[in-house]
Amino acid sequence: MTSRAGEREVGDVGTLKALADPLRLAMLGALMRPDAGPMTVKEIAAELEEPPTKLYRHIKQLERSGLVVVAGTRLVSGIVESRYAAAQEALRLSRRMFSGGTAEPSDGLGVLLAAVDVLGRDLRRQFGAGRLELAGRPDGPGGAPAFAHLTMRLSPERLGVLRERLVTLATELHEEGDSPGADTVEVTLFSLLYGLDPAPGGVSGSR
């Protein structure tokens, strides 16, 4: 398997624009799976249940942005076929996106909206395939889905504690990796924490 860098912080406009598309984000997600090796566009398309012709221009944009790299090529019926790998194990969006840094806020917001859209598409696909039990059968794998949508007024100190706990949990799970053994459940964790600036029109956020 091609080696990858660790976490990559994203804050430049070009990379943000590459990520601000649900299909490109889903393609990158498929390549960044812990068990994923280099994949062809046809293999990515099969996993996402999309026609390969729809993915070729998107993989090129991901490559130009340095988010994926060509891990190998082979000649198939006279045509060069490339295998792609993610250039990083994890992505972290820079806070500069929302604080007047190098990127416009709309670029960062586009990535967040694309991520939400990818999650929605995956939920619909898994539910349609009978893999997602939204009602939560007690005897089902993993039990009932955990869902929380909370809005609170927190002091800066309590907000800092909440953010630190979320980041710590996600970091620990990522570093521990997959559980050993065959009796495991595929789990998706999506965490988005954002605060509203009291100033009119101001929005600050962190993931």
Disulfide bonds with the S-S distance in Angstrom:
none
